[in-house]
Amino acid sequence: MFPALETELKQETCPDPYEDFMYHHLQYYGYFKAQRGSLPNSASHQHVRKNNPRYGLSGSFGEREDVIPDPLQKEKLLWPTCLSSAAHRQIEAVSRGKESCSLIPFPSADPLMLSSPLKSRQLLHDEFGEVNPCLREPRDLFAFFPSSGPLQAPRWPIECEVIKENLHHIEWVPPQPEYFYQPTGNEKLPEIVGEEKGTVVYQLDSVPTEGSYFTSSRVGGKRGIIREPAVMLQGPEDNTLLFESRFESGNLQKAVRVDTYEYELTLRTDLYTNKHTQWFYFRVQNTRKDTTYRFTIVNLLKPKSLYTVGMKPLMYSELDANTHNIGWRREGNEIRYYKNNTDDGQQPFYCLTWTIQFPHDQDTCFFAHFYPYTYTDLQCYLLSVANNPVQSQFCKLRTLCRSLAGNTVYLLTITNPSRTPREAAAKKAVVLSARVHPGESNGSWIMKGFLDFILSNSPDAQLLRDIFVFKVVPMLNPDGVIVGNYRCSLAGRDLNRHYKTILKESFPCIWYTRNMVKRLLEEREVLLYCDFHGHSRKNNIFLYGCKNNDRKYWLHERVFPLMLSKNAPDKFSFQSCNFKVQKCKEGTGRVVMWRMGILNSYTMESTFGGSTLGNKRDTHFTIEDLKSLGYHVCDTLLDFCDPDRTKFMQCLAELKELLKQEIHKKFNELGQDMDLEGNWSDISLSDIESRKQRNEQYQKNNLMRELKLIEDAPERAGFASTLQKQPTFFRNSENASSSMMQNEKPRLNESQLRGRDKGTSLDPSKMTSLILTKNREGMQRPRFTVSCCPKRSTNSSQEPAPDMKPLWSRNRYPATKRGRATMTVYPSLHIYTYP
């Protein structure tokens, strides 16, 4: 904030401009009244900062402080006691880097004389501890990663025991598709016997549950010696498995050996709750090769699961990883998901059982519900980005806030540097987030795929960075990820139901995210918001959106999902998408952001299982499949914002035709005839559903009244009439269970979905002309003095992987009269969000 004070300069050959300015500046505010010769000169003019000293130092964007490893220990802030308390608070805030605030002139105070040494955290020290009279680089708003030394270690609740081992799993793509398990009908349903008839071989005692609450945290969790919760082996012949889960994202609470090679497992609930058991991740050691083991998880809570339709657990062998470079793979036989036969009078539990044969003797293996992605994994990835000299130019990493446990919630701002302020202001924004539910690691892999692409040197990635500002929160709930929760934060609450909260201290991650988006909306338009999630009951990938009530944008919220289904037809299911805004979802990020003014606000749901579509039918998703979705999001974003609106209008026409057919289908189910050639577009599917429900309720009420009349005066005729009405009611009830977007049965085949079927009402010749032919030409980077017409690159090195290529024809930004921009200002001015 102020220049360093040094020994008096004996001879002053020529005055330094910076020194001269500071001399008058300090005298003006009454901080310095010595003679001019007493003012020190800077040792080297090259360290002069560009910040105007009159307004203090603001946090620089994208630079890291790496001069002193531990400034809090090596420097002290010594200010004269004559300064007011307000001045002290302001100096402390600026020196700590808590606020990027301006320096307001202090009230009048005693002069700051040379006899009172001035030390500041903004001053540089040499290796001998001497004061180097120059200002350091301006500090970041929040510190990110140090240039040297380890990453910030995760902070755990003080009740949690944590082993000191560092786990790392390699990424691996199976060479062959991993198909769903096909039930034989002969799978065994083990009876749960518990520890009364078995032997407890692993148990965690100090696990906070419902009734307790989070108090404090520390690196390494619980203090003291880490005890051994597993049994001790009696010798080399002892074949007892050794269990462990006291590591990041692990959540096994108890293992009971009920037979020689059979174990019952109890998962730990989300901390400070008594529910939310779905995610699992644990380690076993002391394995025996070619021996069939059975594992049964006994306290799952969801009555429906993808394990009932062929999903397999994941297994990881360290010996295979070290010797054959094989990572996580789907394994298991005799897989069954069924209701627990024990009833404690509380909520019912469900069991998952499977058998496995380990590939090696004395191996260390891991089992997981899905591919783990931990907080440390994220930090390692972000560190590589921060240390990349190219990526760090357009990807700025900041701390959005601190979680309840004190872990950093990171915020990435990704955009190419703008040439002028007007160009920067013209850019629209895209907001992406993931892992608000910590057990849904699918979101992190999609996010990683997105970041890999948007940070690459691909022409499409460069174009996206030119026209958008991306705000990315890659891990919203780091505390939950660290401790192995499935759904909640350390507050014991589902954060995706509290986006409307005003409790900043209880839900800091959500509060600061919403506040960030609110401030962003004041600066620029936010084109799209998407929160990445995982889904445990449905296959494929799909979106939940919000139906726009504005007739001007009718069906526009469905265009992006339809485009995404065309770009990823073997992974993304448009039929599974839903655009209702239910009352129970008012606190979700999707709905809150939509009500804040983001028309395209989505929750992306990716299955824990796999695909039932196209070439990937009946196969599990791999890590690469999920990462490719991140690429497809970018690819679809370019299609969505193409200055040539042909694709947009094509999708809009298909949506209108699909909706018209669906409305006709609904009226047929209700047994009503409706002329849809008139104002059919005024009819809402939600209105139809409501009408249908009211109709069924009316029939039910009539039925109950007739039954009551029969009880009072039983007559054969009345009884017969009642029997005649019952089938109608139950038939309608069955129809009520299916809705437009939740029905798994395909309503239209792929050709109809793409508007190419001759049977549709759309003119085939017109549809053919609407479908653009694939013509990838060399991309011209946008220039701001000529009309903007960038095209796709033909460079083979920039082409996506074969499984990532979109299957619908495309020509990004075709050089047609319609598609070429007519203004000569900025490319983002030609992004047509809506026709």
Steps between C-alpha positions, in 0.01 A plus 500: 500500500784737585868511388761353729695732726875466458816675621533848370627523147825697514506629149196548286598533138151504350164470674300183446147569367352239732690648797388849413138393479510315831669794669214732414244227565617432855539865582151576372340250738719594793699178526842645428636841604873446477721679253507388142845354541370262765276323252668184371538427134406167349786262458401411148237661287412168341298397807267797484145378494245613250234543768423856595620532863229750578242228467699219657575159354225291352528129446652418163318260275699189429825563686622304800705615791806278514773712654478388862383147587348601833440874521290468815801371691772725351324835502328711759269790448606785730295816484512800736237500768393846392302353208128464556339160545332537159839555341638193675214287373544624146875440502450151641241413234721616216815338636326165543364515149144448621351776292596661176413836646621852438708693748292777652693789655529453876388760749757747616769343715840575639772514240673177416864574576810306408541411865193277463610218269236405245465135407243361263415165350523670164876550540765261373770349720828357378649174621681676789182649636585851382225721364505530123335837436253402234144375490426140422253379240141589587334220691220286371155542642560155650819301491491197273782250474854569624770483237682239701407256771209261545136569424265619767419186696128420540344601828287238676255524793688436822296182562631326187802271506711523185778268388821660379520319168464689174279313253524542126312314228597501135256592224432214263260427217395133466591365155162327470150624589392409853150357459226502760462195719231266368307343792452124481222475754708270717680770697522433871331734748715479815315525828638777717636356825694796645776502756304274739586200284804642329836657586562873475823547306477876446310772685517876545378620837553876495257580220282810550136424420161666546479705819859621479622790291818629345718706735852528361749348261869446456739355247523128566174482694501353849801562720703223653610159388298337224378168631454185293128432453567174314580166656861388529600208278601191695754388243565456126224243474237738637282592203294770670459806280631827641263790439576874500312818405656778707621687194352765273146413387503166685190412704501140623398486866489129584584162348374173650638165395205261486676215316849412385475712187179693566471849653218731595583868460341803665553840342546812707214746462570859399668669797262654753201318343348153519436453128634537147681171446557432132861584418766252615878494471729275706818292485569131563834327550627145556311362200508144366505432127228295327286489813139613485423769758158644572438853618159624615432864585211490747387862561424665167196728506367537146230249402600520133849467360681448171643180650160344425549558126857382456734753656821351643725632780847635420821328609861621493805275545827665595704210363321524166548876498874474573579207271246522217383863519141387558276732700140493618284234335149360540499170683257276685260210457178389667405864545170560680338806654224413747326608817665423831309239701578667832247753626597730784177697482668793329579564135534187282844399376601340172788267422747474214681168467759382249775240466854565384823312427815702561767484227802462734609366836596755764362784293361837606164564334238773514126489443288803411150595394649716224838630384634703797613858449629653822578851618871426466443388140344839428783688668762313300315582179463868585865520601601374157282770343643772724855395412430481127637823345248492216182394680561736790471792256131440439402290804506694825464303822355653812351398828124545494474438875596261776280209593381427854815296563722767347564327168534722196213521252670589174366728228639499147451787258578391145506745211750636252634848581292772340655774294271780611260558789212502254601158371521365855158638590342342190584146607223286640557265792460128559489361857583135572527317831533146632506283814240677707410137578836354602418138417421585137853485366358476146479879506872540562592282201270696269646820642852370439411425138361851461812658651732285291333625184437865587863538616640336188633666185212367291360765262153441642631547855673822397182623340297423811751688714479794260125540528423379853604547860483163677450495875570150630465363854641146460422379854222671694507269802865412575425408862250234394739365237783473752304313769321270254147637528247412233273806504559744787750756623634510855187696591312172451291654222459451127660814358301470179186587694643815658591732213248750638670507838605816679714303748844578367678344796310170477506461121795708379561305178144555377466855627818618330415317177162668480656834586764453231231432241297798621797732453575341165144571381551866587801508267386293203243254374540142620413282205505163676525348845558128548563301818647151449345215700473121507185285484452167679174373345511582128752421228643742242566872543227761495411851612246652733399847389240766576203572277498862388162667534589782264333433165786674326732220608255212474686163497837673481616336822476164320719593204834453677408152634374393156823620338700314762307181426594534133867555581513206743223265381648190664528663845244779534126427514271790415198286587620482862519880531248680717413870509258523789558733793371313801442664833738259674778612262468874566824502699710330233767685306317443175177666614660781700727600212203486263300732724801733511468542125700219336259352246721202415548360850562126526594211721695239306433150631751231402431142590710284729431219255528535125320546171193344345547692174666441165838333478549509878178322581516285816857605583639684801635850467877538533696801615559596137128485427431752774790722400372500143175652629703799615619539143148460365379780729753731333412372155129551561560847637650600166204350316261680733664837434573458131434832318336290229178410681416208274573236763316693765190536286522136392500384862219739587288358217570145619405593855170649389419187302595274790290703740205497263518120478532470876199721566298295253612184680397639839155593377458153356590353839234718659246379246443846358507626144686822440562697184870581521509703182383810684659651808665178611818687594309663783453162666759409761597144577502587866145629462402171340659307784318716752172455314560129493568486871189705573297268279631194684439662836145584393442139397650377824277731706193382309601141559540558873161670519336208322668253732372698796149495356527126447603448862201702615247343262653202318318440177606267230467760232721747681757236572507400135544858389794536735667193362463639154679822593793341678689384192484846349651656808783250532572515129534876524720461807741288301508760226569769759826337599662586168596854402660647195856517617510219753379216281794274418329354193600688185214687344680567175785331324824686428396602150181653633686671782731663252214609278611285204216250496261529213209439729542823691300806414817693418575531131780250422653715232504794737652290775770382261591854420509587868748226583842647443767292332823434682761740369782569740710778359796681650380719784572870480539656843255785555627842407330810620537715191346258251185295487523198726457165331714236674489143376592159627858388456613218272815440699496131580692557820213706634226249413328339797524130563277283278250438778479871560407603145144627472281290275279772363635698208652834577669800350593739775448860397450437124615782275155572362333833465262405780766371733761771445496783748406832348636718780871549552539526873532187715415137440298474820263764371395251233417216738128451461380338817145490372353560157 
